[in-house]
Amino acid sequence: MEKEPFVQLINVKKRIGSSEIIRDLSLNLYRGEVFGFLGPNGAGKTTTIRMLVGLMKMTEGEILINGFSIKRNFEKAISHVGGIIENPEMYNFLTGYDNLIHYSRMTPNIKKDRITEIINLVGLETRINDKVKTYSLGMRQRLGIAQALLHSPSFLILDEPTNGLDPAGIREIRAYIRRLAHKENITVFVSSHLLTEMELMCERIGIIHNGELISVESVQSMVDDHQKMVQFKVSPPEKAFNLIKEKYPNVHIQLKGSVVEMNIRAEEITTFTKILINQNFQIFGIRSEQKTLEDKFIEITGGDSNV
């Protein structure tokens, strides 16, 4: 990843009337990365994306794409951008291929070989000559991605790119997006409701809440929390629970039937196991769980998982 950001959002604000929709948002995006953008409904995701592509004006701040200002050099800035904002819009009475031909005429120097290459990449070769009105939602999504890639953009914005796809299609598009970013050195900005997919697809995640960017971390650091949720299946459970709670009041501990559940560091599992054995408790099982992106999202946003 380059140190110099390819896309910069600098103190971006958006007000509508007396309401502040986006609050002082600053973010750097780099070539070759897939960046995930998460937030509850109404948090400001779509507003941010619309400002990125010039569909909505900023109240204050600056957005630079490859050094070009969206405000002052819109055409030069936007020439680097491809994307699907909300739902891909196509001409239903045309075939998929004719739609791509039509879009290719809007940008100079797109050859038919490029169109064929993109059709193969998104897996539409067997249906590309059918009319779009016969396409499923997933097929329309593939065609939308194909259209966004026609002019070989350096910055690709995808809003719900796997919407309507079956599991095999989701996996294929995810792999393609990662390959596109890494091999073609493209900056990919993805917004999605599928937290598991974002965890598998992205290198970094930004979480926006109430118009404010409250966290930007690598996916690895988000899910690689030092503390784990560890379950000890122990007998007698109530006595073990009371012992740990009395001796270690700072440990978050719960009693769930025959299981004592604790949030502790991985290296402390051995310590607590020895404590229980030395106090003559019977241990029938020990199980630890890794924190997921969904866990982290709910923790950061206060339990609002409606992204």
Buried (B, 14 or more C-beta within 10 A) or exposed (E): EEEEBBBBBBEBBBBEEEEBBBBBBEBBBBBBBBBBBBBBEBBBBBBBBBBBBBEBEBBEBBBBBBEBBBBEBBEBBBBBBBBBBEBBEBBEEBBBBBBBBEBBEEEEEBEEEBBBEBBEBBBBEEBBEBBBEEBEEBBBBBBBBBBBBBBBBBBBBBBBBBBBBEEEBBBBBBEBBBEBBBEBBBBBBBBBBBBEBBBBBBBBBBBBBBBBBEBBBEBEEBBEBEBBBBBBBBEEBEBBBBBBBEEBEEBEBEBEEBBBBBBBEEEBBEEBBEBBEEEEBEBEEBEEEEBBBBBBBBEBBEEBEEB
